[in-house]
Amino acid sequence: MSTIALIVAAGSSVRFGGAVPKTYAMLGGQPVLSHSLQTLGAHPAIDAVRVVIQEDHRQLYAQTLTDRRASPKILEPVLGGGERQESVRLGLESIAPLSPQTVIIHDAARPLLTSTLIERVLAPVQTENSGVSGAIAALPVSDTVKRSTTETTSAGQPLIAKTVDRRNLWRAQTPQAFDFRAIVAAHQMAVNDVHTDDAAIAEASGLDVALVPGEMENLKITNAEDLARAEMFLSAQRGDIRVGNGFDTHRFESGDHVTLCGVSIPHDKGLQGHSDADAALHAVTDALLSAIGAGDIGLHFPPTDERWRDEPSETFVAYAAERLREMNGIISNIDVTIICESPKIAPHRENMKNRLAAMTGVDPTRVSVKGTTTERLGFTGRGEGISALATATIRLPYSHSNLADTPRGHQLK
C-alpha cells in the first residue's frame, strides 16, 4: 500500500467531560470520529485507514462502524498507549507489515478536515526531490504573543515577562504526513523522550518538515465549547435546507404480521406488495429522494424488477440515505405518520424509531414515528390497508454536485 492514514483516537478526554469521550460525542448527527473516518476513507490517495483506540472504547468504536458510511478501507483497530506519542508509535508499528511509502497521521479530535487539506500535506512528501520527509498543516500566529513570568499579582494573574516576536511562528494542526520509514525510525528513537506532536519527533531526529496552510475550521475539540463551535462550522457548511415528502399505501392480504419501519408486528392480516410492503419505509424512501431531487422509489427500484421481490425495505431507505451522503448532506429530521385502524402503533413506536434511526445513521432524537386513524373513514378506516406519510428535512452544502439524476439501485445487488 502506498499511503495509509492513522487516526489517533486513544485519548482519555479528561478535559472534555460528558457522558462519552469526545471522540464518540455526537457532531452533526454522527460521532466525532465518523467525520475523519469518512473523509480519509473516501479520499482516492489513501489506500487504508487504521484507528488507534483505547481498550475501554471497543464497544463505542464498534457502534461507530455500524454506520453504513464506514469505508471498506478501514482496517481493524489497534490499541494505543498511555500517552499520544506511544499510541502513534504503536499505530505505526502495526501498519509496518503493509509497507506503506507514506503515512498521514490525524487526531480524531479534529473532525472537520477536508480533502483539500489532505492533498496539501501529502504533496510535499510525495513529490520527487522535494527535500522533505514530512509536511504538516499549520496556521501562522496572527495575535500578539506574550511570555509570562513565574510571578503573579495579588489576585493570582500572571505578569508579562516579554512580548514574543510572532514572525515565523505557526500553530500546528493535523493531519501530518511523513515518509513512513523515516517517521517510524524517528518515533522509535524518541521512545524515552516527550514530544507534543509527530513533527517535533521528526525534527528531533533531523528530518526536514514542511509547513503547508492549515484551515481555521480544522479546529481541535478539547471541551464542550469546542464541540459547539464545530457544530456551528458544520451547520454553516450545510446551509441549503430542504424538505421532502413521501406517501405510500398497501392493502391487506392474508397473513399473520405486518412490517412497519422494519419492525415485524403480529396481526391477523399481512400487507400486499412486491417487496416486504413496508409502507412506512417506502414513504421515508420517497421523502429522502424527494429532498435531493432524485425522483421516487419506483424509479430506482421498479416493482417490475424481480430482484426486489420480498426485499427488506431497509435496503431502499439505506440507498436513499447513501445518495444524500454522496452529496455531503445530512439528515436533520425524519417524521413518519402511519395511518391505520389496526394494528396499534403506540406499543411499537420506540422500536420503530430506533430501527429507522439505525438504518439512516442518525441519532434517535432526530426521528419521530406516530400513528393515527381516519375515524373509520375511507380506505384505512374500513380496515382495507395501511397508509404512511413521511417528511424528511435535510441539509446540503450550497456547493454540492447533483448526483441525483441517475438511478443506481442495481449496484446494491
C-alpha positions in Angstrom: 0.0 0.0 0.0 1.3 3.4 -0.9 -0.4 5.6 1.7 -2.1 4.7 5.0 -3.9 7.1 7.3 -3.5 6.7 11.0 -6.3 8.2 13.2 -5.4 8.7 16.8 -8.4 8.2 19.0 -7.0 6.7 22.2 -7.2 9.8 24.4 -9.0 9.8 27.8 -10.9 13.0 27.1 -10.4 14.1 30.7 -10.9 17.8 29.9 -14.0 17.2 27.8 -16.3 15.7 30.4 -19.7 14.5 29.2 -21.3 11.1 29.2 -18.9 9.7 26.4 -15.4 10.5 25.3 -15.1 13.4 22.9 -14.2 11.1 20.1 -17.6 9.5 20.3 -19.7 12.6 21.1 -22.3 13.5 18.5 -21.4 16.1 15.9 -23.8 16.8 13.1 -25.8 13.7 13.9 -22.9 11.3 14.0 -19.9 10.5 16.3 -16.9 12.9 16.0 -14.7 10.0 14.9 -17.0 9.3 12.0 -16.2 12.6 10.3 -12.5 11.8 10.0 -13.2 8.2 9.0 -15.4 9.3 6.2 -13.1 12.0 4.8 -9.9 9.9 5.0 -11.7 6.7 3.9 -13.2 8.3 0.8 -10.0 10.0 -0.4 -8.6 8.4 -3.5 -5.0 9.0 -2.5 -5.4 6.9 0.7 -5.3 3.1 0.5 -6.2 2.2 4.0 -7.2 3.7 7.4 -6.3 2.4 10.8 -7.7 3.8 14.1 -5.8 3.7 17.4 -8.3 3.3 20.2 -8.5 2.6 23.9 -9.3 -0.9 25.2 -12.3 0.6 27.1 -13.7 2.1 23.9 -14.0 -1.1 21.9 -17.8 -1.1 22.1 -18.1 2.6 21.2 -15.8 2.1 18.3 -17.8 -0.9 17.1 -21.0 1.2 17.3 -19.4 3.9 15.1 -18.5 1.3 12.5 -22.1 0.0 12.2 -22.7 3.3 10.3 -23.2 2.4 6.6 -20.8 5.3 5.8 -17.9 3.3 7.1 -15.3 2.8 4.3 -14.2 -0.6 3.3 -10.6 0.8 3.5 -10.8 0.7 7.3 -8.5 -1.8 8.9 -9.0 -3.5 12.3 -8.2 -1.0 15.1 -5.1 -1.2 17.2 -4.9 -0.4 20.9 -2.9 2.7 22.0 -0.8 3.5 25.0 -1.0 5.9 28.0 0.1 8.9 26.0 -0.5 10.1 22.4 3.2 9.6 21.5 3.1 6.0 22.5 -0.3 5.5 20.7 1.1 6.8 17.4 4.2 4.6 17.7 2.1 1.5 18.3 -0.1 2.5 15.4 2.9 3.0 13.1 4.4 -0.3 14.1 1.0 -2.1 13.5 1.0 -1.0 9.8 4.6 -1.7 9.2 3.8 -5.2 7.7 1.8 -3.4 5.0 5.0 -1.5 3.9 3.4 1.9 3.1 5.5 4.6 1.5 3.6 7.4 3.2 1.6 7.7 6.4 -0.8 10.5 7.2 -1.4 11.0 10.9 -4.5 12.7 12.1 -6.1 13.3 15.5 -9.8 12.2 15.8 -10.4 15.3 17.8 -10.1 17.4 14.6 -13.2 16.1 12.7 -13.6 18.9 10.1 -10.5 18.2 7.9 -11.1 18.4 4.2 -9.9 16.5 1.1 -8.1 19.7 0.1 -6.1 19.7 3.3 -5.2 16.0 2.9 -3.9 16.7 -0.6 -2.0 19.7 0.7 0.0 17.8 3.3 0.6 14.8 1.1 2.0 16.8 -1.9 5.5 17.8 -0.4 6.1 14.2 0.9 5.1 12.5 -2.3 6.8 15.0 -4.7 10.1 13.6 -6.0 13.2 15.5 -4.9 11.2 17.8 -2.6 13.9 17.5 0.0 11.5 16.9 2.9 10.4 13.9 4.8 7.2 15.3 6.2 4.6 18.1 6.0 2.1 19.4 8.5 -0.9 21.6 8.3 -0.3 24.8 10.3 -1.7 28.4 10.7 0.6 31.5 11.1 0.2 33.1 14.5 -1.7 36.4 14.0 -2.2 37.5 17.6 0.5 39.3 19.6 2.2 36.7 21.8 3.3 37.3 25.4 5.5 35.2 27.6 4.7 35.4 31.3 6.9 35.3 34.4 6.5 32.8 37.2 5.3 35.7 39.4 1.7 36.7 39.8 -0.3 39.6 41.1 -2.0 39.5 44.5 -5.1 38.3 42.6 -3.2 35.5 41.0 -2.9 36.8 37.5 0.5 36.1 35.7 2.7 39.0 34.8 4.2 39.7 31.4 7.8 38.9 31.0 8.2 39.9 27.4 6.5 40.2 24.0 7.5 37.4 21.7 8.2 38.1 18.0 5.3 36.4 16.2 7.1 36.3 12.9 7.8 32.8 11.8 5.5 31.4 14.5 2.9 28.8 13.4 0.1 26.9 15.2 0.5 23.2 14.3 -2.5 21.1 13.3 -3.1 17.6 12.0 -3.1 16.0 9.5 0.7 15.5 9.3 2.2 13.4 6.5 5.6 11.6 6.6 7.8 9.2 4.7 6.7 6.1 6.6 10.2 4.5 7.2 11.6 7.9 8.4 8.8 8.6 10.9 8.8 5.1 12.3 12.5 5.3 12.9 12.1 8.7 14.5 9.4 7.5 16.9 11.5 4.5 17.9 14.5 6.7 18.6 12.3 9.1 20.7 10.7 6.4 22.8 12.2 7.8 26.0 11.6 11.5 25.1 8.4 13.6 25.4 7.1 15.5 22.3 3.7 17.1 21.7 3.3 16.1 18.0 4.8 14.0 15.4 6.6 16.9 13.6 8.5 17.5 16.8 9.7 13.9 16.8 10.7 14.3 13.2 12.6 17.5 14.0 14.4 15.8 16.9 15.7 13.1 14.5 17.0 15.7 12.0 14.2 15.3 9.4 13.1 18.3 7.4 9.3 19.0 7.7 7.4 21.5 5.5 4.6 23.8 6.7 1.5 23.9 4.5 -1.5 26.2 5.1 -4.0 24.7 7.5 -7.7 25.7 7.9 -9.5 27.6 10.6 -12.3 25.2 10.5 -9.9 22.3 11.3 -10.3 23.1 15.0 -9.4 20.7 17.8 -12.2 19.6 20.1 -10.9 19.7 23.7 -14.0 20.8 25.6 -17.8 21.2 25.2 -17.4 24.7 23.9 -15.1 23.5 21.1 -17.8 20.9 20.1 -20.4 23.7 19.9 -18.1 25.7 17.6 -17.5 22.7 15.4 -21.3 22.2 15.2 -21.6 25.9 14.0 -18.9 25.4 11.4 -20.7 22.2 10.2 -24.1 23.9 10.1 -22.6 26.9 8.1 -21.2 24.5 5.5 -24.6 22.8 5.1 -26.8 25.8 4.8 -29.0 24.5 2.0 -32.0 23.2 4.0 -34.5 21.1 2.0 -37.7 19.2 2.9 -39.1 16.2 1.0 -42.4 14.3 1.4 -43.4 10.8 0.8 -46.7 8.8 0.8 -47.4 5.1 0.4 -50.3 2.8 0.7 -50.6 -1.0 0.8 -53.7 -3.1 1.0 -54.2 -6.0 3.4 -54.0 -9.7 2.3 -53.9 -12.9 4.2 -51.0 -13.2 6.6 -50.0 -13.2 10.3 -48.0 -10.0 10.5 -47.2 -6.6 9.0 -43.8 -4.9 8.7 -43.6 -1.2 9.5 -40.4 0.8 9.9 -38.6 -2.5 9.7 -40.4 -3.9 12.8 -42.5 -7.1 12.4 -45.8 -6.7 14.2 -48.2 -9.6 14.8 -51.5 -9.1 13.0 -54.4 -11.1 11.6 -53.5 -9.9 8.1 -50.4 -9.2 6.1 -49.6 -6.4 3.6 -49.6 -6.9 -0.2 -46.6 -5.7 -2.1 -43.7 -6.6 -4.4 -41.1 -6.1 -1.6 -41.9 -6.5 2.1 -44.7 -3.9 1.7 -43.4 -1.7 4.5 -45.5 1.3 3.7 -43.7 3.5 6.3 -40.2 2.8 4.9 -41.4 3.3 1.4 -42.7 6.7 2.4 -39.4 7.6 4.1 -37.5 6.5 0.9 -39.6 8.8 -1.2 -39.2 11.7 1.2 -35.4 11.4 1.2 -35.3 11.0 -2.6 -37.6 13.9 -3.0 -35.4 16.2 -0.8 -32.4 15.6 -3.1 -34.5 15.8 -6.3 -33.9 12.2 -7.2 -37.4 11.0 -8.2 -39.2 8.3 -6.3 -38.7 4.7 -5.1 -40.2 3.3 -8.3 -37.6 5.0 -10.4 -34.7 3.3 -8.5 -36.4 0.0 -7.5 -39.1 -0.8 -10.2 -41.8 -3.2 -9.0 -41.4 -5.0 -12.3 -37.9 -6.0 -11.4 -37.7 -9.4 -9.8 -34.6 -8.5 -7.9 -36.6 -6.6 -5.4 -39.3 -9.2 -4.7 -39.6 -9.6 -0.9 -36.6 -7.3 -0.5 -36.5 -5.7 3.0 -37.4 -2.1 2.6 -34.4 -1.1 4.8 -32.4 -1.6 1.5 -34.3 1.2 -0.1 -34.0 3.6 2.8 -30.3 2.9 3.2 -29.8 3.6 -0.6 -31.6 6.9 -0.4 -29.6 7.9 2.7 -26.4 7.0 0.9 -27.3 9.1 -2.1 -27.7 12.0 0.3 -24.3 11.4 1.9 -22.7 11.3 -1.5 -23.8 14.9 -1.8 -22.1 15.6 1.6 -25.6 16.1 3.1 -27.0 15.1 6.5 -30.5 14.2 7.7 -31.8 16.8 10.2 -35.1 15.1 10.9 -37.4 12.3 9.8 -41.1 12.3 10.7 -43.4 9.4 9.9 -47.2 9.1 10.4 -48.7 5.7 10.0 -52.4 5.7 9.2 -54.5 2.6 10.1 -57.2 1.3 12.4 -55.1 -1.7 13.4 -52.6 -2.8 14.4 -51.9 -0.3 17.2 -48.7 1.7 16.6 -48.0 3.1 20.1 -46.7 -0.2 21.6 -44.1 -0.4 18.8 -43.3 3.2 18.3 -39.9 3.3 20.2 -38.7 0.2 18.5 -39.7 1.6 15.1 -38.0 4.9 15.9 -34.7 3.2 16.9 -34.7 1.0 13.8 -35.3 3.9 11.5 -32.5 5.9 13.2 -30.1 3.0 12.9 -30.8 2.4 9.2 -30.4 6.1 8.3 -27.4 6.7 10.6 -28.9 9.5 12.7 -29.5 10.0 16.4 -32.9 8.7 17.5 -33.8 12.2 18.7 -33.9 13.2 15.0 -36.6 10.6 14.3 -40.4 10.7 15.1 -42.8 7.9 14.5 -46.5 8.1 15.3 -49.8 6.5 14.5 -53.3 7.9 13.7 -56.6 6.8 12.3 -59.2 8.3 9.9 -62.0 7.7 12.4 -63.1 4.7 10.4 -63.5 6.8 7.2 -62.1 5.8 3.8 -59.7 3.1 2.7 -57.8 2.8 6.0 -60.9 3.5 8.1 -62.6 0.4 6.6 -59.6 -1.7 7.5 -58.6 -2.4 3.9 -55.0 -1.5 4.4 -52.3 0.9 5.8 -51.0 4.3 4.6 -48.0 6.2 5.7 -46.8 9.8 5.3 -43.2 10.8 5.8 -41.4 14.1 5.8 -37.6 14.4 5.7 -35.6 17.6 6.5 -32.0 17.6 5.2 -29.0 19.9 5.0 -26.8 20.2 2.0 -23.7 22.3 1.2 -24.5 25.0 -1.3 -21.7 23.8 -3.5 -22.8 20.2 -3.7 -22.7 18.4 -7.0 -26.0 17.0 -8.2 -25.8 13.2 -8.0 -29.5 12.6 -8.2 -30.1 12.2 -11.9 -29.2 8.5 -12.5 -30.9 5.6 -10.8 -28.3 3.2 -9.4 -30.3 0.8 -7.2 -28.8 -2.1 -9.2 -25.4 -1.5 -7.5 -26.9 -2.8 -4.2 -27.2 -6.4 -5.5 
